[in-house]
């Protein structure tokens, strides 16, 4: 015990020094920190802890998904696919129309009913089929509606998360509420209108040929973005959609903002064929039921990349690129509730957290020093460095600190000295049993180690479970508690031990002040 290799001593020194360096940015004001981040390389310690909504204020949004349009679109997509398949298989129908929660088919020949039913099940496995004879009615019942809703909400949360994260908002909370609502909390965002606009746009990108027959079947008319009064007839079926996009970036062409995009292998192949087969024809780029641009195809485009132009501003091109990269929302979102948490509430929470942390820190130090004298002083120094290490790691991880997170830090203060208490009590017991100073300290650390590891490991398992299944503030508590457990083990087993050994080597005491 009395001998610690040089590399271990160097490791402790380096860890402590780096902890102070990476903790330092948290002491700077936001404007000073911003200047530091601009002037220093990214690998230098320039990151500070992000404060959660309850600490720095921000915006609270509750958004509702338009599930009725999703069900309607599901029925329309099934009808469109069925119309094509019925034609391919020579199954004649009198009518094939979507309706509320499904669709209805009237066949010309009842003998073809079995083939039609088989085809419906192969296209849409969620629909329940009813009707007799030539009449077939497809209905989405409760179980199917729940499945569609779950799929839609999972996709919505994924895409909203991508959009909000790419917009630069740090550590947003995005989670499902109820069956068809999404909660979005944006720390530090006091004017959420920009984020609402970014999330509210569906960003459904499709490519259509312009129809030469404005009144023909399978034709729909959509307005131009620049001139909504100008309606252009398009072929209803999209030749390509945004699902084939792999990247989109804001760019410039001839000094004007545009969006450049890249397609995956399948999209590149299809885009090449479409442009090769339709040279000389106008080709419309449609975004959220508006025609962004409708240029004429002058040559084949087979490189898998192209640009979207449409009188964008620089901000519009940047926002469009973010939305295209994140993907199209499967349905629109409307704001049900919008609240702003003022900075005064956040500052009150910060002040209360600081006060609670300071009181806990002082009381713990007072207890440990009164109980164990000089050894308690060593433990208090280790506790202070332990807190610095926690703040440094939180800053490096860019973790979000919330009120529950502060509670986790306060909890780890007590847990941090717990290991030292076990060690010191063991040393006391060994001294009472007549062991020498070195033997007592060796035995104290050796016999207490199993208990220390067991207690901290069980707490760490609880923290990992809380992080895995918890959401929002629960995750914040789990993160700070788990980090505190790891750093407290280091400070008790390595740091305090090193301080005791150095003291022994320098002072060479006859008795232990414990």
N, C-alpha and C positions, 0 to 999 in steps of 0.2 A: 504493500500500500504506500510505503514511504517513497517508493521510486516510481515516477511517471516518466515514460520515454519523452525525449525531446520533441518528437513529432506530435505527440498528443498535446504537449504544452503549447506548441506553435499553433496547432489546430484550434485550441480554445482561444488563444489570443486573436487569431485571424477572424474567427466567428464573432467574437465580441466587437472587434474593430469594425467589421462590416455591418454589424447590427446597428451601431451608432451612426455609421455613414448613411445607411438606408433609412434610418428613422429620422434623420435630420430634416429632409424635405417636408415632413409633417409639421415642422415648427414655423415654416415660412407662410407668409400671406399669399393669397391666390395669385395676385399680380406678380409678386416676386418669384413664385414657383413657375409661372408661365414664362418669365424671362429666362429662368434657369434652364427650363426644358428646351427652349429655343437655342440657347448658346452651348449646351453640353451635348455630347454624343448620347445616343439612345441607351447604350449599355451602362452609362454612369447612373449613380443613385439619384434620380430626379423624380421618382414617382411618389405620390402621396396617397393616403387612404381616401377612398371615395365615401362620402357620407350618404346615407340612405334618405328616403323621402321624409322620415320622421325627424331627421336631424338637420338637413339643409333646406327643407321645403321642396316644392315641386308641384307636379300635376297628377291628379288622380282621374282616370278615365274609365268609364264602364261602357262597353260597346256591344251592340246586339247584331247578330248575323241575320240576314234575310233568308231564313230557311225555306220560306214558301217559294222563292224563285229557284232555289236549288232543286226542290222536288219537281217544279215545273220543267226546269232544264233537263232533269233526268228523264222525264217522260218524252220531251221533245227529241232528245238524243236517241232514245230507244226507237221512237217513231221514224226518225231519219234513217237509222240503221236498218230497221225492218223494211222500209219502203224499198231500199236498195236490194236487200236479200230476197224479198218476195218477187221482185222483178227478175233477179238472176235465176230463181228456181221455178219461174213460170207459174207462180201462184197469184191468181187474179183476185183483186179486192175492189169492192164498190167504194169503200171509204176507209181511211186510216187517219185518225185525228187524235191529238193529245187532249186530255181533259184533266180536271182536278184530281191530283194524286194518281195519275196514270194515263191510260189511253184506251181507245176503242177501235176495233177493226170489224168491218163487215165484208166477209168473203163472198165471192160469186158462187163458189161451189163448196157445199158442206163436206164433200169427200176429201177436200184438201185441209180440213181442220187439223188433223193429227200432225201433218207436216208443218203447218203454221205454228202450232203449239211448241213443237220441238225447236223450231227456229227462234221463237220468243225466249225460251229458257236458255238457249245458247248465247243470246245477246244480253239478256238482263236476268240474272239469277235472283234478284230481289223482288221481282214483281209476282203477285199472286193472280192467277188466271181464273176467270169465271165466264159465264155465258154458255149458251147452247147453240147447236147448229152452225149457221154462218156467222153468228155474233160472237165475238171474243172481246172480253173486257179485261184489261190489265190494271190491277190496283196495288198501290204500295200500302200495305197494312202497317200496324203499329210497330211490329218487329223490324220491318224493312225501313220504316221512317227513322227509328232509333239508330239503325246501322248507318244510314245515309247521314244523319245528323252528326254522329260520332266521327265518321270519316271527314266530314266537312270541317268540323271544329278542330280536329287534329291538324288538318292542312292549314286552316286559318292561323292557328297559334304559331305554327312553324314559319309561315310567310311573314306575319306581323313581327315576329322576333327578328327575322332577317332584316326587314326594312328599318325597324327602330334601331337595331344595333349598328347598321351601316350609316344611319343618319348622324352618328356621333354621340348619341345619348348614352351615358355611362350607367351600367348596371340597372337597366329597367326591370321591373317585375311584371311578367306577362303570364297570366294563368287563366284557366277556364273557370267560369262561375255559372252554376246552373247548367242547363242543357244547351243554351244557345247564346251565352254572353261571355265576353272576354274582359278581364280586368287588366288595365295597363297603368302602372305607376312609374312616373318619370322624374327621378330626383334631379333637382337643379333646373328643371324646365318650368319657368314661370309663365310663359306664353305658349300654350300647347297647340295653337291653331295650325302651325306649320306641320307638327306631327300628325294632327287630325287629318289634314289634307293629304299627307303622305300615305296614311293608312286607309283613308276613305276611298282612294282610287283603286279600282279593281285591277287595272294594268293588264287587261286581257288583250294580247297582241295576236292578230291574225292577218293573213295575206290572201287577197281575193283577186280574181280577174274581173275587170270591168265588163259588164254585160253589154252586148251590142243591141239587145232587144229589151228596152226598159220595162215593157209590160209582159214579158214572158214568164213561164213557170220557173220556179227556183231562183227568182230574182228578188233582192231586197234593196231598198234605197236608204243610204246613209248620208248624213251631212258632212261637208268639209269642215275641218277644224278652223281654218282661217275665215270661212264664210258659211255659217250654218244654214243660210238660205239656199245655198247651192247643194242640191241633192243629186247624188251619183248612183246609178243602178249597178249593183254588184251581184255576181253569182253567189247564191246563198251559202254554198258549201265552201269552206276555207280550204285552200290548197296546202297551207302550212300554218302552224300556230307557234306560240311562244314556248311550248314545251320542249322544242328542239334547241332553244338557246342555251349556250354554255357560258357566255360572257357578254356584257354590254358595258361600254365606257363612254363618257362624254368626250367629244372631240370637236375639231373645227374643220370646215371645208370652205375654201374661198373666203375665209374670215368669219364665216357664220357658224354658230353652234349647231352641232349635229350629234347623233348617237351612233357610234359604230358597234356592230354586234357580230358575234361568231356563232355558228351553228355546229351541232354535233355531227357525227358521220352520216347518220340517217337523214338529218335535216339538210346537210350539204348536198347529198345525193338527190333528194327530192327537189330542192331549190334549183339545182342545176337542170333537172329535167323540165321543171315548170318554165324556167326562163328560156331554155332551148326550144321548147315546143311552142312558145308564144312570143317570139321575136316580132316586134312591131306593134304589139298590143299593150294597152294601158294596164297597169298592175297596181292595185291599191293596198296601202299599208293601213290597217284599221286598229285603233287603240280605244278600247272602251266605247265601241259603237260610234266612233268619230273617225273620219278618214284623215290621217295625218298628211299623207302625200299620195299622189297617184301618177307616178312617172310612167313613161313609155319604156318598154323593154327594148333596149338597143342591141344587146348581145347577151350571150349565155353568161351566167354568173355561177361559176363552179368552184370558186376558191373557198367557199364556206363562210365568207364574211361579206358584209355590205354595210351601208349606212342608212339611217333614217333621218331625213331632213323635214323641216316643217315650220320655219320661222320661230324657232325656240329662242328663249333667252338662255344665258349661261346656266342660271339656276334651274330652269325647266329641263334642260338637257341632262344636268347632273341628277335631278330627281327621277327623271324617266329611266336613266341608266340604273339607279338604285332599285327601282321597282321591277325592271325587267330582270335584273340579276336575282332578285328575291323570288320572282315568279308571280303569276297572276293569282289574285284572290279568287277562290271558288264562288264567292258571292259578296255582295256589298255589306259594309258595316255602318251602322248609324250610332251616334253618341247618345246614350241613355242618360248618363250622369257625368258631369264634369265639375271637379272641385280643385281648387288650388290651396295648397298648404303654405301659409305665409312664413317668411323667414323668422318672424318673432316666435312662432311656435317651435320652429326648429331650434332656434338659439336657446330657448327655455329648456328644451330637451337636452341639448349639449351641455348647458350649465349644470343641469341636475345630474347628468351622467358624470361630469367632471367632479362634482362635489361628492357623489357617492363613491367614486373610485378613490378620491383622495382620502376620504374618511376611512374606507376599508384598508387602504394602504398604510395609513398611520396607525390604526388599531392593530393590524397584524404585526407591524414592526415593533410596536410597544410590547405586545405579548411575547414575541419571540426573543426580544432583547432581555426583558425582565425574567423570562424563564431560563435562558441559556447563556446570559452574559455575553462574553466576547464571541462565542460561537454564534450567538443570536445576531451579533453585528455582521459576521460573515454571511449568515443566511439572508440578512436584510439587503446587503450589497448584491448578493446573487438574485434576490427577488426584484430589485430595481433593474438589473441587467436583463432579467427574464422579461420584464414588461417592455424594455427597449426592443428585445428580440421579437416579441409579439407584434409590436407596431411596425417594425421593419418588414416582417414577413407579410403582414396585411398590405403594406404599401407596395411591396414587390409583386404581390398577386393581384393588385388593383381590386382587392376585395371591397365590398360595400359594408360600411359600419353602420349598424342600426342600434336602436335602444336594446333589443335583445342581445345584440352583439356585445354591447357594453356590459350587460349582465353576465355574459359568458366570460369576459375578461375579469370581472370582479370575482367570479367563481374560481377562476384559475389562480387568482392570488392566494386563496386559501389552500388550493390543491398544491401550489408550488412549494409552500413551506411544509406541507404535510410530509413530504419525503425527508426533509431535513429533521423534522420532529422525530420520525421513526429512527433515523440514524443516530441522532443525539441521545435519545433515550436508551438505545442499545449500547452506546459508548458509556453512558452513565452506569448501566447495569454491569458492564464488564469491569469498570473501574472499582465498583463496589465489591466485585468478586476478587479483587486483588491483582488484576492484570497490570502490566506496564503500560505506559502511555501509547507506544506504537502498537502493542498487541491489542489494547482496548479499541483503538481506532480501526485497526484492521478487522477485528471481529465485528465492530459496530456496522461497518459498511457491508461486510460479507453476509451477516445474518439478517440485515434489514433489506437487502437487495430483492429477495424473492417477494416480500410483502409489497415493496414499492412497485415492482413490475406488475404484480397481480392487480393491485388497486388501480394503477394508471391504465393498464391494458383494458380492464373492464369498462372504465370510463371512456376510453377511446373508442371501443366497440359501440357504446351507446351513442357517441358523437357521430360516428360513421353512419349508423342507422338513421339518426335524426336527419343527417344531410341527404341520405339516399331517398327517404320517403317524405321528408318535410318540404314545405314551400315557403318562399318569402322570408319573413323574420326568423322562422325556425331554422332555416339554413344558415342565416347569419349567426345565430347562437351556436349552432353546431360547428361552424368554421372557427370561430374565436376560441371555443372551448377545446377543440381538437388541436389547434395550433398551440394553445397554452399548455396542454398536456405534454406535447413533444418538447417544447422549450423548457418546461419545468423539470423534465427528466434530465435534460442536458445540464441545466444549471445546478441541480442537486448532485448528480453523479459525477460530473466533470468539473464544473466551475467551483462549487463550494469545496470539493475535495482538493482541488489544486491550491486554493487559498489556504486551507488548513495545513497542507504539506509545506508550502512556502513559509508559513508562520512557524511551524515546527522546526524547519531547517534554520531559520534566522534566530528565533528566540530560545530554542532548546529548553523548553519549560520543564520543571520538575513535577508539576501537577497540571491537570487539565481543568481549565475554568469553565466547566460545563455542569 
